[in-house]
């Protein structure tokens, strides 16, 4: 196939499935239901203390947007995290 705009050529059989692709800080692909670990202290608005480095988060859900991980953290409740601050557990 050839792109009519830029003349780029590709084989449609080699194309990766379209969809949401979220990668952690190490480049590992994340999926819904994975467990991740926070890699640095993250301040939380309105909370007296940050989320500590090493906090394990279970059963994540992927979402579109800047904060691509929706999760529930013990002591903080439901929140969204950026994938660049977590690593796959």
C-alpha positions as CSV (number, residue, x, y, z in Angstrom):
1,X,0.0,0.0,0.0
2,X,1.1,3.6,-0.6
3,X,0.1,6.7,1.2
4,X,-1.4,9.3,-1.2
5,X,-0.1,12.2,0.9
6,X,3.5,11.3,1.6
7,X,4.2,8.3,-0.7
8,X,5.2,6.1,2.2
9,X,5.0,2.4,1.3
10,X,4.0,-0.4,3.7
11,X,2.8,-4.0,3.8
12,X,-0.7,-4.2,5.5
13,X,0.2,-7.7,6.8
14,X,3.0,-6.2,8.8
15,X,0.8,-3.6,10.4
16,X,0.4,-3.8,14.2
17,X,-3.2,-4.0,15.4
18,X,-4.6,-0.5,16.0
19,X,-5.6,0.5,19.4
20,X,-4.4,2.0,22.6
21,X,-0.7,1.3,23.3
22,X,0.6,2.3,26.7
23,X,4.2,1.6,27.8
24,X,5.8,1.9,31.2
25,X,9.0,3.7,32.1
26,X,11.1,0.8,30.9
27,X,9.2,0.4,27.5
28,X,7.2,-2.7,28.5
29,X,3.7,-2.7,27.1
30,X,0.9,-2.5,29.7
31,X,-2.5,-4.2,29.5
32,X,-5.7,-3.9,31.5
33,X,-5.5,-5.8,34.7
34,X,-1.7,-5.6,35.1
35,X,0.0,-4.7,38.3
36,X,2.5,-1.8,38.4
37,X,4.9,-0.3,40.8
38,X,5.4,3.5,41.3
39,X,9.0,4.5,40.6
40,X,9.1,7.9,42.4
41,X,7.3,9.8,45.1
42,X,4.2,11.4,43.5
43,X,2.6,14.4,45.2
44,X,-1.2,14.4,45.3
45,X,-3.2,17.6,45.4
46,X,-5.3,17.8,48.6
47,X,-3.4,14.9,50.3
48,X,-1.1,15.4,53.2
49,X,1.5,13.0,51.9
50,X,2.7,11.8,48.5
51,X,2.3,8.3,47.0
52,X,5.6,6.7,48.0
53,X,8.1,5.1,45.6
54,X,7.6,1.3,45.5
55,X,3.9,1.4,46.0
56,X,2.3,-1.5,44.2
57,X,-0.9,-0.9,42.2
58,X,-3.0,-3.9,41.2
59,X,-5.6,-4.2,38.4
60,X,-5.0,-1.1,36.4
61,X,-7.3,0.1,33.6
62,X,-5.9,1.9,30.5
63,X,-7.4,5.1,29.3
64,X,-6.9,7.7,26.5
65,X,-5.3,10.9,27.4
66,X,-2.3,12.3,29.3
67,X,-2.9,10.3,32.4
68,X,-3.2,6.9,30.7
69,X,-3.7,4.6,33.8
70,X,-6.8,4.6,36.0
71,X,-6.4,2.7,39.3
72,X,-7.3,2.5,42.9
73,X,-4.6,3.0,45.5
74,X,-5.1,2.1,49.2
75,X,-5.2,5.2,51.3
76,X,-5.7,7.5,48.3
77,X,-8.7,6.1,46.4
78,X,-9.4,6.2,42.7
79,X,-6.9,8.2,40.6
80,X,-5.2,8.5,37.3
81,X,-1.4,8.1,36.8
82,X,1.0,8.8,33.9
83,X,2.6,5.7,32.6
84,X,6.1,7.3,32.7
85,X,6.0,7.1,36.5
86,X,5.3,3.3,36.8
87,X,7.0,0.0,35.9
88,X,5.4,-3.3,35.3
89,X,5.5,-5.5,38.4
